[in-house]
Amino acid sequence: MKKAKIVSGLMALAMTVAATGISASAADSVQVTIGKDKVSAGEKFSVTVDLGSVPSSGLNSIDFAIDYDETLLTISDVSLGTVGDTGAKSQEGDYGDTVFNWKDNGSQVIIVWSTGLEDSSYWIKKSGTFVTITGTAKSNAAKGSVAKLEGVSVDRAEYPGGGANKDTLFSAVAVDGSQTDYAASFTAGSVTIGDEETTTPPSNAVWGDVDCNGDVDVRDSVLLARLVGSDDTLKDDDVTDQGKNNADVTHDGRADSNDLSKLMRYMAGYIKIGDLATK
């Protein structure tokens, strides 16, 4: 696991650009799409990070990060996909391990890919899976929690002694030192942890019959309005537990203003009695 070392040829390049003022030209956007997964608490997840609209001339410098919710996820590995496996590592020789690095700083996964090879056949030129991120959903994560994965700039100084980094870097640096920078268009991903808990309506409910007299009429809507409005003159036995169950015509586990609105629509003839039994 490469979590300790993030310094690479790209960082040296970035410092050189800052110091020498190499000109950079703007170009089209590289599309970065972060995948989605759905797992249970305590289970492993896996999402891909795919590149699209990669320039045909290629990229030899990539530097960005992915923010994640550390209260919901832990990151275990970031592996290089087919798009990033260009053969540059073997061609770099002793510097091969600097081509691809990643680091988890606790709430952000930093991803760096760069090569100093002049032969652009070893640059990134294809669309597809750049990296795959794996990890585990926290065992104490609530069901229905959604951990967003958002592409951002790396949380560090732009260069030693400089201010905060504000940019992602998708670049091509030519032999003559000219640099073409490509904007990144990120599509966020996520890890959903289990299904959102729902309440199963009781099977003995008579939907809309708040006073439990066997009929659904205006008296039920008045009683529900008093309940929703916290009428302090309403006695505990005016609306029983069964009455509250019957009042839950939106079937979300509670009796509230949404139920009153639906019940009033029935009273006005906009919906049928059977509609009170459906969500």
C-alpha positions in Angstrom: 0.0 0.0 0.0 1.5 3.3 -1.1 0.3 5.6 1.6 3.5 7.2 2.8 5.0 8.6 -0.3 3.2 11.1 -2.5 6.2 13.1 -3.8 6.7 12.4 -7.5 8.0 13.7 -10.7 4.8 15.7 -11.0 5.5 17.6 -7.8 8.9 18.5 -9.0 7.3 19.6 -12.3 4.7 21.7 -10.4 7.4 23.5 -8.4 9.4 24.1 -11.6 6.3 25.6 -13.3 5.7 27.9 -10.3 9.3 29.0 -10.2 10.0 29.5 -13.9 6.6 30.7 -15.1 6.2 28.2 -17.9 3.3 29.3 -19.9 0.2 27.1 -20.0 -2.6 27.1 -22.5 -6.2 26.1 -21.7 -7.9 23.3 -23.5 -11.1 21.2 -23.3 -12.2 19.4 -20.2 -11.3 15.9 -19.1 -14.3 14.1 -17.7 -13.8 12.4 -14.4 -16.6 10.1 -13.3 -16.5 8.6 -9.8 -18.6 5.4 -9.4 -21.2 4.3 -6.9 -21.6 1.2 -4.7 -24.1 0.0 -2.1 -23.0 -2.1 0.8 -24.1 -3.0 4.3 -22.4 -1.6 7.4 -19.0 -3.3 7.9 -18.8 -4.6 4.4 -16.2 -3.7 1.7 -17.0 -1.4 -1.1 -15.4 -0.7 -4.5 -15.8 2.2 -6.9 -14.0 3.1 -10.1 -12.7 6.5 -11.2 -13.1 6.7 -14.9 -11.6 9.2 -17.3 -13.4 10.5 -20.4 -12.6 13.0 -23.2 -8.9 12.3 -22.8 -7.0 14.4 -25.4 -5.5 12.3 -28.2 -2.1 13.9 -27.6 -2.2 12.4 -24.1 -1.6 13.5 -20.5 1.6 13.0 -18.6 0.6 14.8 -15.3 -2.4 14.2 -13.2 -3.0 15.5 -9.7 -6.3 15.6 -7.9 -8.1 14.3 -4.8 -11.4 12.7 -3.8 -13.1 13.9 -0.6 -15.0 11.3 1.4 -16.8 11.1 4.8 -14.4 9.6 7.2 -17.2 8.9 9.7 -18.8 6.5 7.2 -15.8 5.0 5.3 -12.3 3.8 5.6 -10.0 3.6 2.6 -7.8 0.5 2.1 -6.4 0.7 -1.4 -6.3 2.6 -4.6 -5.2 0.4 -7.6 -4.3 1.6 -11.0 -6.7 0.7 -13.8 -6.0 -0.1 -17.5 -6.0 3.6 -18.5 -3.1 4.4 -16.2 -1.2 1.2 -16.8 0.7 2.6 -19.8 4.0 0.8 -19.3 5.6 4.0 -18.0 6.6 2.4 -14.7 8.9 -0.1 -16.3 10.4 2.4 -18.7 11.1 4.9 -15.9 13.6 2.4 -14.4 14.7 3.5 -10.9 12.0 6.2 -10.9 9.2 3.7 -11.8 7.7 3.9 -8.3 7.1 7.7 -8.7 4.8 7.3 -11.7 1.7 6.5 -9.6 1.2 7.3 -6.0 -1.8 7.8 -3.7 -2.3 8.9 -0.1 -5.2 8.8 2.3 -5.0 11.8 4.6 -8.0 10.8 6.7 -10.8 12.6 4.7 -9.3 12.9 1.3 -7.7 10.4 -1.1 -4.8 12.1 -3.0 -4.1 10.6 -6.5 -0.9 11.5 -8.5 0.2 10.1 -11.8 3.1 11.5 -13.8 5.9 10.5 -16.1 8.9 12.4 -17.4 9.2 10.2 -20.5 9.3 12.2 -23.7 7.8 9.3 -25.7 4.0 10.1 -25.5 3.1 6.5 -26.2 3.6 6.0 -22.5 1.3 8.9 -21.6 -2.4 8.5 -20.7 -4.3 8.7 -24.0 -7.4 6.4 -23.5 -10.8 6.8 -21.8 -11.8 4.2 -19.2 -11.0 3.2 -15.7 -8.1 5.2 -14.2 -8.1 3.8 -10.7 -10.3 1.7 -8.4 -10.8 2.7 -4.8 -11.6 0.0 -2.2 -12.4 0.3 1.5 -14.9 -0.6 4.1 -18.2 1.0 5.3 -18.0 1.8 9.1 -19.7 -0.9 11.2 -21.6 1.8 13.1 -22.9 3.6 10.1 -26.6 4.1 10.1 -28.7 2.3 7.5 -29.5 4.6 4.6 -26.3 6.7 5.1 -24.8 8.0 1.8 -21.1 8.8 1.8 -20.4 11.2 -1.1 -17.2 10.9 -3.1 -16.3 14.3 -4.7 -13.4 15.2 -7.0 -11.5 18.2 -5.7 -8.1 19.8 -5.6 -5.6 18.4 -3.2 -5.6 20.0 0.3 -2.0 21.1 0.4 0.2 24.1 -0.5 0.5 24.6 -4.2 4.3 24.7 -3.8 6.7 25.0 -0.8 5.9 28.3 0.9 3.0 29.0 -1.4 -0.7 29.4 -0.7 -3.4 26.7 -0.7 -3.7 24.6 -3.8 -6.8 25.6 -5.7 -6.6 23.5 -8.9 -6.7 20.0 -10.1 -4.0 19.2 -12.6 -4.5 17.3 -15.9 -1.6 18.4 -18.1 0.7 17.6 -21.0 4.2 19.1 -20.8 6.1 19.0 -24.1 9.9 18.6 -24.6 10.2 22.4 -25.1 8.6 23.1 -21.7 5.3 24.3 -23.0 2.4 23.1 -21.0 -1.2 22.4 -21.9 -3.6 22.3 -19.0 -7.0 20.7 -19.2 -9.9 21.5 -16.9 -11.5 18.6 -15.1 -15.3 18.1 -15.0 -16.1 15.9 -12.0 -19.2 13.7 -11.6 -19.5 12.8 -7.9 -19.9 9.2 -6.8 -21.1 7.7 -3.5 -21.3 4.7 -1.3 -24.8 3.9 0.1 -24.8 2.0 3.3 -27.8 -0.4 3.5 -31.4 0.5 2.9 -33.1 3.4 4.6 -35.2 2.0 7.5 -38.9 2.1 6.8 -41.9 1.5 9.0 -44.3 -1.3 7.9 -47.9 -0.1 8.3 -49.9 -2.2 10.7 -52.2 -4.8 9.0 -55.2 -3.9 11.2 -55.3 -0.3 10.2 -58.5 1.3 8.9 -56.8 4.2 7.0 -58.2 7.6 7.8 -60.4 6.4 10.7 -58.7 8.6 13.4 -61.5 8.3 15.9 -61.8 4.5 15.4 -65.6 4.5 14.9 -65.6 2.5 11.7 -66.2 5.5 9.4 -63.9 8.0 7.6 -65.5 11.4 7.6 -64.9 15.0 8.5 -64.7 14.3 12.2 -61.5 12.3 11.5 -59.9 15.2 9.7 -60.9 17.6 12.5 -59.4 15.3 15.1 -56.2 14.8 13.1 -55.9 18.6 12.7 -56.1 19.0 16.5 -53.5 16.3 16.9 -51.1 17.8 14.4 -51.7 21.3 15.8 -50.8 20.1 19.3 -54.2 21.2 20.7 -53.6 21.2 24.5 -57.3 20.5 25.1 -57.0 17.1 23.3 -57.0 14.3 25.8 -54.8 11.3 25.6 -57.7 9.0 25.0 -59.2 11.2 22.3 -56.8 9.7 19.8 -55.7 6.2 20.7 -52.5 4.4 19.4 -54.8 2.6 16.9 -56.2 6.0 15.8 -52.7 7.4 15.2 -51.9 4.3 13.2 -55.1 4.8 11.1 -54.1 8.5 10.6 -50.8 7.6 8.9 -52.3 7.6 5.4 -48.9 8.6 3.9 -47.4 5.5 5.4 -44.2 7.0 6.7 -44.5 5.9 10.3 -46.0 9.0 11.8 -49.1 11.1 11.9 -48.4 14.7 10.7 -49.5 17.5 8.4 -48.8 15.4 5.3 -51.4 12.9 6.5 -53.9 15.7 7.2 -53.4 17.1 3.7 -54.1 13.7 2.1 -57.1 13.1 4.3 -58.5 16.5 3.3 -58.0 15.7 -0.3 -60.2 12.6 0.2 -62.8 14.7 2.0 -62.8 17.1 -1.0 -63.3 14.2 -3.4 -59.9 14.5 -5.1 -58.9 10.9 -4.2 -60.8 7.7 -3.4 -60.9 5.9 -0.1 -58.6 3.2 -1.5 -55.9 5.8 -2.1 -55.6 6.2 1.7 -54.3 2.7 1.9 -51.5 3.3 -0.6 -48.4 5.3 -0.2 
